[in-house]
Amino acid sequence: MTRLDEAPQPLKVDQRSDGKQPDGFSPAPIDRADNLTALSNRQRIMERARRYREAQVLITCAELRVFETLAAGPLTAAEVAAAIEADVRGVELLLNAAVSLDLLDKYDDRYLNTVLTDACLAQPDVVYVGHALRRESAFLRRWTHLTEAVKTGQRPIENVRDEHADDWVRTFERALYDMARPIAPIIADALTLPEDRPLRVIDVGGGHGGYSLALARRYPRLTATIFELPRVVPVAREIIVEADLADRVIVQEGDFQREELGGAYDVALVFGVLNGEPPDKRPELMRKVFTALKPGGCIVLRDFVLDADRAGPPDAALFAVQMLLSTDAGGLNTRAELIGWLIDAGFNALYAITLPAGVGSSLTIGVKPL
C-alpha cells in the first residue's frame, strides 16, 4: 500500500534500443478534427432515427385533444389531465415535451397553445389538421412493419386489419377532407374552366368530395358527381350537406374497377386514385374516363409524380413506400408514364400545372379530341 507522503513513481514503458515502441504497442494518433466529424455524422444519423419521437408527441397531443383543451386559455398539467381524463404525471411529461418542440408555450406551471397549434389544431377551421394527425397515428403503426413489407413485397396483414375498424372510413375521409379544404380552392382556380356554360364534372373515387365542392363554389354553373364505393357514400353526403351544396354536388354509388362511369362529362377528376391501383389498372382507368367524357372534355390527374430515376422528389419517394404499406399493388409513376397512358387512351393537348409548394403534388391534364 502506498503511503500518502510517498511520491508516485512514473510509469515505466520498455523502450527498444532503436527508440521505437515495443512490438504489439502502436497507439493510433488522435485526430481531434476527424473525431468531431465522426461524432457529428453519428448525431445526424441518430437524429433521423429518432424523429418518430417528435412525431409521436404531436400525434398523441392530437389524439388526446390537448390543443382543443387549451383553446380557452392556459391550464396546469393537472387541469389538462382532468379535462382529457389522463394521468397527471403522464400528461405533464407529454406537455413538457411538447413545449420543447415549440408545440406549446409554458409560463410558470401553466401551458398554452403556440400561434401555430392554435391556428391549426385548436378548433375546426379551414386549416384544421386534427383529423389528419389522428389518421397519422394509424400510419405510424403501419410504418413499423416496413421491414416485413420490404422482405415480402406485400402489405403486412396488420395493416389490412386497420381498415376493418368500424370508424376507419369516416376517420380516413375526414382526415383527407382536412387536408383538402385549403388546397381545393387553389386547384379550382388553377384549372381555369369555361364560365360561360354549364359544366358536368365526374369526381372518380372522389371520397369526401372536397375538390368537387371547391369547383362548385368557383363555377356557379357547374354540377358534380362523386363516383364512390358504398361505404364512403354516407361520409361524402354528410360533408356535402355541411357545405350547403347538395343541390349541385351528388354522390353516386359505384366501383370504377368493375363499372362504367356514365357519359357526357366535361371534366373528370382523378385525384389520388391511380396510386392505389395495380399497374395494369391505371391505363385501363384512363380509357374508361376517356369514354365518359364529351369531345373536348378533359381529364385532370392529381398525384405525386416521381422523377425519371424514381428516386425523388423526397415526398413522392416516401409516399411510394406508403403505398407499399397501405395497398396490395399500388404505387407512383413518372410523368412520362402518365403521359404515355393518356396518349394511348386517346387524349391529346397534354400539359401539366405546377402547384404551389405548400399544396404538394401536381396536375397532369389531357383533352379528348373534338
C-alpha positions, 0 to 999 in steps of 0.5 A: 500500500502506498503511503500518502507522503510517498511520491508516485513513481512514473510509469515505466514503458520498455523502450527498444534500443532503436527508440521505437515502441515495443512490438504489439504497442502502436497507439493510433494518433488522435485526430481531434478534427476527424473525431468531431466529424465522426461524432457529428455524422453519428448525431445526424444519423441518430437524429433521423432515427429518432424523429418518430419521437417528435412525431409521436408527441404531436400525434398523441397531443392530437389524439388526446385533444390537448390543443382543443383543451387549451383553446380557452386559455392556459391550464396546469398539467393537472387541469389538462389531465382532468379535462382529457381524463389522463394521468397527471404525471403522464400528461405533464411529461407529454406537455413538457415535451411538447413545449420543447418542440415549440408545440406549446408555450409554458409560463410558470406551471401553466401551458398554452397553445403556440400561434401555430397549434392554435391556428391549426389544431385548436378548433375546426377551421379551414386549416384544421389538421386534427383529423389528419394527425389522428389518421397519422397515428394509424400510419405510424403503426403501419410504418413499423412493419416496413421491414416485413413489407420490404422482405415480402413485397406485400402489405403486412396483414396488420395493416389490412386489419386497420381498415376493418375498424368500424370508424376507419372510413369516416376517420380516413375521409375526414382526415383527407377532407382536412387536408383538402379544404385549403388546397381545393380552392387553389386547384379550382382556380388553377384549372381555369374552366369555361364560365360561360356554360354549364359544366358536368364534372365526374369526381372518380373515387372522389371520397369526401368530395372536397375538390368537387365542392371547391369547383362548385363554389368557383363555377356557379354553373357547374354540377358534380358527381362523386363516383364512390364505393358504398361505404364512403357514400354516407361520409361524402353526403354528410360533408356535402350537406355541411357545405350547403351544396347538395343541390349541385354536388351528388354522390353516386354509388359505384366501383370504377374497377368493375363499372362504367362511369356514365357519359357526357362529362366535361371534366373528370377528376382523378385525384389520388386514385391511380396510386392505389391501383395495380399497374395494369389498372391505371391505363385501363382507368384512363380509357374508361374516363376517356369514354365518359367524357364529351369531345373536348372534355378533359381529364385532370390527374392529381398525384405525386409524380416521381422523377425519371430515376424514381428516386425523388422528389423526397415526398413522392419517394416516401409516399411510394413506400406508403403505398407499399404499406397501405395497398396490395399493388399500388404505387407512383409513376413518372410523368412520362408514364402518365403521359404515355397512358393518356396518349394511348387512351386517346387524349391529346393537348397534354400539359401539366400545372405546377402547384404551389409548394405548400399544396404538394403534388401536381396536375397532369391534364389531357383533352379528348379530341373534338 
